[in-house]
Amino acid sequence: MIHCISECFIKPHTIPEQSKHPYYLGPWDLAMLSKHYIQKGLLYAKSPATVDDGGRFMDDLLKKLKRSLSVVLVHFFPLAGRLATISYEDEGSSLVYVDCKNSPGVKFIHARVDMSSSDILSPSDVPLIVESFFDHDRAVNHDGHSRPLLSVQVTELVDAVFIGCSANHTIVDGTSYWHFFNMWSEIFEAEDDNISISRPPILQRWFPEGHGPILKLPFTDPDQFISRFEAPQLSKKYFHFSSESVVALKAKANTEYETDKISSFQSLSALMWRCIARVRGLPPDQTISCMMTINNRSRLEPPLSENYFGNSIETIRGVTTVKELLENNLGWAAWKLHEAVVNHTDNVVRDGVKKWMECPLIYQIAEIFDPLSVMIGSSPRFNKYGNVFGMGKALCLRSGYAHKFDGTVMCYPGYEGGGSIELELCLPPAVMSALEADQEFMDAVTVSFNPLH
């Protein structure tokens, strides 16, 4: 049981002039209004000397976290705002934007739970209690009208500390989420009054030529475009792939398709697609897909900077039948995904935005996550273990309730680095058991490094 010790709100250390004006959202941002917040966090070990120090370590940590958060929010000030809507009833439209002036700021929660790090790391299934390490449980982004756009929860365990952030997905995608986290850690580590950071965010939103910054949605009532979704009972597990295993998968896929263009990520995604399709026992003629989140920043010409703050993602997919996927080899499946990636060009991105402008679409979770398919999200390229907050390298990364559906596969860098990958996988319990008995899958999985040993 989680016990809330204290709550407060954190505002930017100094108020940027830009924050006094409405902060407008782009097409990729507005499309996220009915999706969940991003919920990711890191578990850190307390040093043995601080476990029974009368709370001095935690008091000092909380003080430094709050101070560094207020400083980093000077750069990332939209996260301290709230969503606001202006309705235009006469024209049947509305404008959703970020109001950075009339907001209490970022919510900061200190909580405690009578558990140890081994209670989190040792079970094969992720314990349900982990979902309580995050605020905004089951919230959709439109709730940012009344909830903070960013909520930080610091949960104290007996021998560890978990820092979990829940960030509104209309404000950040995965790239921007970890950019913020990295810069917060950088300021924490600096421990001085310098508020400059190595990678300032580019806050100016991208809009297609001739449009923006004001984009009205063809709705006047949230019920027209907001839906809630409750996930079925799922088994949630982590699987580790060593750098050697990932290299071997890539070599296998390229050899089988007689090419050298298939990436490690495409090879691993193809493995998951094949193995999950096999153990689901679907009819041979069933059409299935493997969906992957793709970053548009580098696809545009000229490209957007990786420091572009906001959403710049879409979903691409490889499509085939169960029979074709399983009768062909790993290389064939990986090439399907490779083609989906290389075909996602500047023209395709801009055409997609043009169509959205003509008929704005708000993504609905129930429609995006097809229980017959696989959805690959997050990225092993994000710097997740570089955030230390004075406690050394994190023991593990964990996520909240958000975006957990049958067939969700989240990709993270492996603890030991070097190209290793950790997959967070959500499947119905019976399907998960079948996957753990699948030869092709288990041949690639390696024993995860346990930082507690």
C-alpha positions as CSV (number, residue, x, y, z in Angstrom):
1,M,0.0,0.0,0.0
2,I,1.4,3.4,-1.0
3,H,1.3,6.2,1.6
4,C,1.3,9.8,0.3
5,I,3.6,11.8,2.6
6,S,3.3,15.2,0.9
7,E,2.2,17.0,-2.2
8,C,3.1,20.4,-3.6
9,F,3.4,22.3,-6.9
10,I,6.6,23.4,-8.5
11,K,6.8,26.4,-10.8
12,P,9.6,27.6,-13.1
13,H,12.5,29.2,-11.1
14,T,12.1,32.3,-13.2
15,I,9.0,33.1,-15.4
16,P,10.0,33.1,-19.1
17,E,8.4,35.9,-21.2
18,Q,7.1,33.3,-23.6
19,S,5.1,31.6,-20.9
20,K,2.9,34.7,-20.6
21,H,1.3,34.0,-24.0
22,P,-0.8,31.0,-25.2
23,Y,1.3,28.1,-26.2
24,Y,-0.3,26.6,-29.3
25,L,-0.2,22.9,-30.3
26,G,0.5,21.3,-33.7
27,P,-1.4,18.6,-35.6
28,W,0.7,15.7,-34.1
29,D,0.0,17.1,-30.6
30,L,-3.7,17.6,-30.9
31,A,-4.2,14.1,-32.3
32,M,-3.1,12.8,-28.9
33,L,-5.9,14.3,-26.8
34,S,-7.6,11.0,-26.2
35,K,-4.5,9.0,-25.5
36,H,-2.9,8.3,-22.1
37,Y,-0.2,10.3,-20.4
38,I,3.4,8.9,-20.8
39,Q,4.4,7.2,-17.6
40,K,8.0,6.1,-17.2
41,G,10.3,6.1,-14.2
42,L,13.6,4.7,-12.8
43,L,14.3,2.7,-9.6
44,Y,17.5,3.7,-7.7
45,A,19.3,1.9,-4.9
46,K,19.9,3.8,-1.6
47,S,23.4,3.5,-0.4
48,P,23.4,1.3,2.8
49,A,24.6,4.2,4.9
50,T,21.4,6.2,4.1
51,V,18.8,3.4,4.8
52,D,18.6,4.2,8.6
53,D,19.8,7.8,8.7
54,G,16.6,9.2,10.2
55,G,15.4,10.5,6.9
56,R,18.3,12.9,6.2
57,F,19.1,11.4,2.8
58,M,15.4,11.7,1.6
59,D,15.0,15.2,2.9
60,D,18.2,16.3,1.0
61,L,17.2,14.4,-2.1
62,L,13.7,15.9,-2.2
63,K,15.0,19.4,-1.7
64,K,17.5,19.0,-4.6
65,L,14.9,17.4,-6.9
66,K,12.5,20.2,-6.3
67,R,15.1,22.9,-6.8
68,S,16.5,21.3,-10.0
69,L,12.9,20.7,-11.3
70,S,12.1,24.4,-10.9
71,V,15.2,25.3,-12.8
72,V,14.7,22.9,-15.7
73,L,11.1,24.1,-16.0
74,V,12.5,27.5,-17.1
75,H,13.5,25.7,-20.3
76,F,10.5,23.3,-20.5
77,F,7.9,25.8,-19.2
78,P,4.9,24.3,-21.2
79,L,5.0,21.3,-18.8
80,A,4.1,23.6,-16.0
81,G,0.9,24.8,-17.7
82,R,-2.6,23.5,-18.2
83,L,-4.7,22.8,-21.2
84,A,-7.4,25.4,-22.0
85,T,-10.1,25.5,-24.6
86,I,-11.9,28.3,-26.4
87,S,-15.2,27.2,-28.0
88,Y,-16.6,28.7,-31.1
89,E,-20.2,27.5,-30.9
90,D,-21.3,29.5,-33.9
91,E,-18.8,27.7,-36.2
92,G,-18.9,24.3,-34.4
93,S,-15.2,24.3,-33.5
94,S,-12.8,24.8,-30.6
95,L,-9.2,25.7,-30.0
96,V,-7.2,23.7,-27.4
97,Y,-3.9,25.3,-26.3
98,V,-1.6,25.4,-23.3
99,D,-2.2,28.2,-20.7
100,C,1.1,28.7,-18.9
101,K,-0.1,31.7,-16.9
102,N,-3.1,30.3,-15.0
103,S,-1.6,27.1,-13.6
104,P,-0.3,26.0,-10.2
105,G,2.6,24.3,-11.9
106,V,4.0,20.7,-11.9
107,K,2.7,18.4,-9.2
108,F,5.4,16.9,-6.9
109,I,4.4,14.0,-4.7
110,H,6.5,12.3,-2.0
111,A,5.2,8.8,-1.2
112,R,6.3,5.8,0.7
113,V,5.8,2.0,0.5
114,D,7.0,-0.8,2.8
115,M,8.7,-2.8,0.1
116,S,12.3,-3.4,-1.1
117,S,13.9,-3.2,-4.5
118,S,13.9,-7.0,-4.7
119,D,10.1,-7.0,-4.4
120,I,10.0,-5.0,-7.7
121,L,12.9,-6.8,-9.5
122,S,12.5,-10.4,-8.5
123,P,8.9,-11.4,-9.6
124,S,8.6,-12.7,-13.1
125,D,5.5,-10.6,-13.7
126,V,5.7,-6.8,-13.0
127,P,4.0,-6.3,-9.6
128,L,0.7,-4.4,-9.8
129,I,2.0,-2.0,-7.1
130,V,4.3,-0.4,-9.7
131,E,1.3,1.3,-11.3
132,S,0.9,3.2,-8.0
133,F,4.3,4.7,-8.5
134,F,2.8,7.1,-11.0
135,D,0.2,9.8,-10.7
136,H,-2.6,10.3,-13.4
137,D,-3.6,6.6,-13.4
138,R,-5.8,6.0,-16.5
139,A,-5.9,9.7,-17.3
140,V,-6.2,10.8,-20.9
141,N,-4.4,13.9,-22.2
142,H,-7.6,16.0,-22.4
143,D,-7.7,15.7,-18.6
144,G,-4.8,18.2,-18.6
145,H,-7.5,20.9,-18.5
146,S,-7.9,20.1,-14.8
147,R,-4.8,18.0,-14.0
148,P,-1.1,19.0,-14.2
149,L,0.5,18.4,-17.5
150,L,3.5,16.9,-15.6
151,S,3.3,15.1,-12.3
152,V,6.4,13.8,-10.5
153,Q,6.1,11.1,-7.9
154,V,9.1,10.2,-5.7
155,T,8.3,6.9,-4.0
156,E,10.6,5.9,-1.1
157,L,11.1,2.1,-0.7
158,V,13.0,0.5,2.2
159,D,16.3,0.3,0.3
160,A,15.5,2.3,-2.9
161,V,13.9,5.3,-4.5
162,F,11.6,5.4,-7.5
163,I,11.3,8.6,-9.6
164,G,8.2,8.3,-11.8
165,C,7.0,11.0,-14.2
166,S,3.5,11.2,-15.8
167,A,3.7,13.6,-18.7
168,N,0.9,14.8,-21.0
169,H,1.3,13.2,-24.4
170,T,0.0,16.3,-26.2
171,I,3.0,18.2,-24.9
172,V,5.7,15.5,-25.4
173,D,6.5,12.3,-27.3
174,G,9.1,9.8,-26.1
175,T,12.0,11.8,-27.6
176,S,10.9,15.0,-25.8
177,Y,10.0,13.1,-22.6
178,W,13.5,11.7,-22.2
179,H,15.1,15.0,-23.3
180,F,13.3,16.7,-20.4
181,F,14.4,13.9,-18.0
182,N,18.0,14.1,-19.2
183,M,18.2,17.8,-18.7
184,W,16.6,17.6,-15.3
185,S,19.2,15.1,-14.2
186,E,22.0,17.3,-15.7
187,I,20.9,20.3,-13.7
188,F,20.6,18.2,-10.5
189,E,24.1,16.9,-11.0
190,A,25.5,20.4,-11.6
191,E,24.6,21.6,-8.1
192,D,25.2,25.3,-8.9
193,D,23.2,28.4,-9.8
194,N,23.9,28.0,-13.5
195,I,20.6,27.4,-15.3
196,S,22.0,26.7,-18.7
197,I,21.7,23.2,-20.2
198,S,23.6,21.4,-22.9
199,R,20.5,20.8,-25.1
200,P,17.9,23.6,-24.9
201,P,14.6,22.5,-26.3
202,I,13.2,24.0,-29.4
203,L,9.8,25.1,-28.3
204,Q,8.5,26.6,-31.5
205,R,5.9,24.1,-32.8
206,W,6.1,22.8,-36.4
207,F,3.2,23.5,-38.6
208,P,2.6,22.7,-42.3
209,E,3.3,25.6,-44.6
210,G,0.5,28.1,-44.7
211,H,-1.0,26.9,-41.4
212,G,-0.8,27.6,-37.7
213,P,-0.2,28.5,-35.0
214,I,-3.9,28.5,-34.4
215,L,-5.5,25.1,-35.3
216,K,-9.2,24.7,-34.5
217,L,-10.8,21.3,-34.0
218,P,-14.2,20.6,-35.6
219,F,-15.7,19.8,-32.2
220,T,-17.4,21.8,-29.4
221,D,-18.0,19.0,-26.9
222,P,-15.2,16.7,-25.5
223,D,-17.6,13.7,-25.7
224,Q,-17.3,14.0,-29.5
225,F,-13.6,13.0,-29.5
226,I,-12.6,11.7,-26.0
227,S,-13.0,8.0,-25.1
228,R,-11.8,5.9,-22.2
229,F,-10.3,2.4,-22.5
230,E,-9.9,-0.3,-19.8
231,A,-7.2,-2.9,-20.7
232,P,-8.1,-6.7,-20.3
233,Q,-6.2,-8.8,-17.7
234,L,-2.6,-9.0,-18.9
235,S,0.7,-10.5,-17.9
236,K,3.4,-7.9,-18.0
237,K,7.0,-9.1,-18.2
238,Y,10.5,-8.0,-19.2
239,F,12.7,-9.9,-21.5
240,H,16.4,-9.3,-22.0
241,F,18.4,-9.5,-25.3
242,S,22.1,-9.2,-24.9
243,S,24.1,-7.3,-27.4
244,E,25.4,-10.6,-28.8
245,S,21.9,-11.9,-29.2
246,V,20.8,-8.7,-31.0
247,V,23.8,-8.8,-33.3
248,A,23.0,-12.5,-34.1
249,L,19.4,-11.7,-34.9
250,K,20.4,-8.9,-37.3
251,A,23.0,-11.1,-39.0
252,K,20.4,-13.9,-39.4
253,A,17.7,-11.5,-40.9
254,N,20.2,-10.0,-43.4
255,T,21.6,-13.3,-44.4
256,E,18.2,-14.8,-44.9
257,Y,17.0,-11.9,-47.1
258,E,20.4,-11.6,-48.8
259,T,20.8,-7.9,-47.9
260,D,22.7,-5.7,-45.4
261,K,20.0,-3.1,-44.9
262,I,17.9,-4.6,-42.1
263,S,18.6,-3.0,-38.7
264,S,18.9,-4.6,-35.3
265,F,15.6,-3.0,-34.2
266,Q,13.8,-4.3,-37.3
267,S,15.2,-7.8,-36.8
268,L,14.0,-7.9,-33.1
269,S,10.6,-6.4,-34.0
270,A,10.2,-9.1,-36.7
271,L,11.0,-11.8,-34.2
272,M,8.4,-10.5,-31.8
273,W,5.8,-10.3,-34.6
274,R,6.5,-13.9,-35.7
275,C,6.6,-15.4,-32.3
276,I,3.5,-13.7,-30.9
277,A,1.5,-14.5,-34.1
278,R,2.5,-18.2,-33.7
279,V,1.5,-18.5,-30.1
280,R,-1.8,-16.7,-30.5
281,G,-3.1,-19.6,-32.7
282,L,-4.8,-17.4,-35.2
283,P,-6.4,-18.7,-38.5
284,P,-3.8,-18.9,-41.3
285,D,-5.7,-16.5,-43.5
286,Q,-6.0,-13.9,-40.8
287,T,-4.5,-10.5,-41.8
288,I,-2.2,-9.2,-39.1
289,S,0.2,-6.2,-38.7
290,C,3.2,-5.1,-36.8
291,M,2.9,-1.5,-36.0
292,M,5.9,0.6,-35.0
293,T,6.1,4.2,-33.7
294,I,8.4,6.2,-35.9
295,N,10.1,9.6,-35.3
296,N,9.2,12.1,-38.0
297,R,12.0,14.6,-37.0
298,S,14.6,13.0,-39.3
299,R,12.1,12.2,-42.0
300,L,11.2,15.8,-42.8
301,E,13.3,17.7,-45.4
302,P,14.8,19.8,-43.9
303,P,14.8,17.6,-40.8
304,L,13.7,18.9,-37.4
305,S,16.2,18.9,-34.6
306,E,16.2,16.0,-32.1
307,N,15.8,18.9,-29.6
308,Y,12.4,19.8,-31.2
309,F,10.0,19.8,-28.2
310,G,6.6,18.2,-28.8
311,N,5.2,15.4,-30.8
312,S,6.7,14.3,-34.0
313,I,5.7,10.7,-34.3
314,E,3.4,8.5,-36.3
315,T,2.7,4.8,-36.6
316,I,3.8,2.7,-39.6
317,R,3.1,-1.0,-40.2
318,G,4.0,-4.1,-41.9
319,V,1.0,-6.2,-43.0
320,T,0.6,-9.8,-44.1
321,T,-1.3,-13.0,-43.2
322,V,-0.5,-15.4,-40.4
323,K,0.3,-18.1,-43.0
324,E,2.7,-15.9,-45.0
325,L,4.4,-14.6,-41.8
326,L,5.1,-18.1,-40.4
327,E,5.8,-19.9,-43.7
328,N,8.5,-17.3,-44.5
329,N,11.6,-16.7,-42.4
330,L,12.8,-14.0,-40.0
331,G,14.5,-12.1,-42.8
332,W,11.3,-11.9,-44.9
333,A,9.4,-10.5,-41.9
334,A,12.2,-8.0,-41.1
335,W,12.3,-6.8,-44.7
336,K,8.5,-6.0,-44.5
337,L,9.3,-3.8,-41.6
338,H,12.3,-2.3,-43.2
339,E,10.2,-1.3,-46.3
340,A,7.7,0.4,-44.0
341,V,10.5,2.4,-42.5
342,V,12.2,3.5,-45.7
343,N,8.9,4.3,-47.4
344,H,8.1,6.8,-44.6
345,T,9.5,9.8,-46.5
346,D,9.1,13.6,-46.3
347,N,6.3,13.4,-48.9
348,V,4.5,10.7,-46.9
349,V,4.8,12.7,-43.7
350,R,3.6,15.9,-45.2
351,D,0.8,14.2,-47.1
352,G,-0.4,12.7,-43.8
353,V,-0.4,16.1,-42.1
354,K,-2.2,17.6,-45.1
355,K,-5.0,15.0,-44.8
356,W,-5.2,15.6,-41.0
357,M,-5.6,19.4,-41.6
358,E,-8.5,18.6,-44.0
359,C,-10.2,16.3,-41.5
360,P,-8.7,16.5,-38.0
361,L,-8.6,13.1,-36.3
362,I,-8.1,12.4,-32.6
363,Y,-6.5,9.0,-32.0
364,Q,-8.7,6.6,-30.0
365,I,-6.9,4.0,-28.0
366,A,-9.3,1.2,-28.7
367,E,-9.0,1.7,-32.5
368,I,-5.2,2.0,-32.5
369,F,-4.4,-1.1,-30.5
370,D,-5.5,-4.1,-32.5
371,P,-5.5,-7.3,-30.4
372,L,-4.5,-9.4,-33.4
373,S,-1.4,-7.3,-34.1
374,V,1.8,-6.2,-32.3
375,M,2.6,-2.6,-31.4
376,I,6.2,-1.7,-31.0
377,G,6.8,1.5,-29.0
378,S,9.5,3.5,-27.2
379,S,13.1,3.2,-28.3
380,P,16.4,1.6,-27.1
381,R,18.1,4.8,-28.4
382,F,16.7,7.0,-25.7
383,N,19.2,7.9,-22.9
384,K,17.3,6.3,-20.0
385,Y,20.1,5.1,-17.7
386,G,22.1,8.3,-17.9
387,N,19.8,10.0,-15.4
388,V,21.5,9.4,-12.0
389,F,20.2,12.2,-9.6
390,G,23.1,11.7,-7.3
391,M,22.3,8.0,-6.7
392,G,24.3,6.3,-9.4
393,K,22.9,4.3,-12.3
394,A,19.3,3.2,-11.9
395,L,18.5,-0.5,-11.2
396,C,15.7,-0.7,-13.7
397,L,13.2,1.2,-15.7
398,R,9.4,0.7,-15.2
399,S,6.3,2.1,-16.6
400,G,2.7,2.8,-15.4
401,Y,-0.7,1.7,-16.5
402,A,-0.7,3.8,-19.7
403,H,-0.8,2.2,-23.1
404,K,-0.7,-1.4,-21.8
405,F,-2.7,-3.6,-24.3
406,D,-2.6,-7.1,-25.7
407,G,0.4,-7.1,-27.9
408,T,2.2,-4.0,-26.7
409,V,6.0,-4.3,-26.8
410,M,8.1,-1.4,-25.3
411,C,11.8,-1.3,-26.2
412,Y,14.4,0.0,-23.8
413,P,18.2,-0.1,-23.7
414,G,19.5,-3.0,-21.7
415,Y,20.9,-2.3,-18.2
416,E,24.5,-3.1,-19.3
417,G,24.4,-1.0,-22.5
418,G,26.5,-2.0,-25.5
419,G,23.5,-2.5,-27.8
420,S,21.6,-4.8,-25.4
421,I,17.8,-4.4,-25.4
422,E,15.1,-4.9,-22.8
423,L,11.6,-5.5,-23.9
424,E,8.5,-4.9,-21.8
425,L,5.8,-7.1,-23.1
426,C,2.0,-7.3,-22.4
427,L,0.0,-10.3,-23.4
428,P,-2.9,-12.3,-21.9
429,P,-1.5,-14.8,-19.3
430,A,-2.1,-17.9,-21.4
431,V,-0.5,-16.3,-24.5
432,M,2.5,-15.2,-22.4
433,S,3.0,-18.7,-21.1
434,A,2.9,-20.1,-24.7
435,L,5.5,-17.5,-25.8
436,E,7.8,-18.5,-23.0
437,A,7.6,-22.1,-24.4
438,D,8.3,-20.9,-28.0
439,Q,11.6,-22.2,-29.2
440,E,12.4,-19.3,-31.7
441,F,11.7,-16.7,-29.0
442,M,13.5,-18.3,-26.1
443,D,16.6,-19.1,-28.3
444,A,17.1,-15.3,-28.6
445,V,16.2,-14.3,-25.0
446,T,19.2,-14.1,-22.6
447,V,19.4,-14.0,-18.8
448,S,19.1,-10.4,-17.7
449,F,21.9,-8.9,-15.7
450,N,20.5,-8.5,-12.1
451,P,22.1,-5.4,-10.5
452,L,21.1,-6.6,-7.0
453,H,23.5,-9.6,-7.3
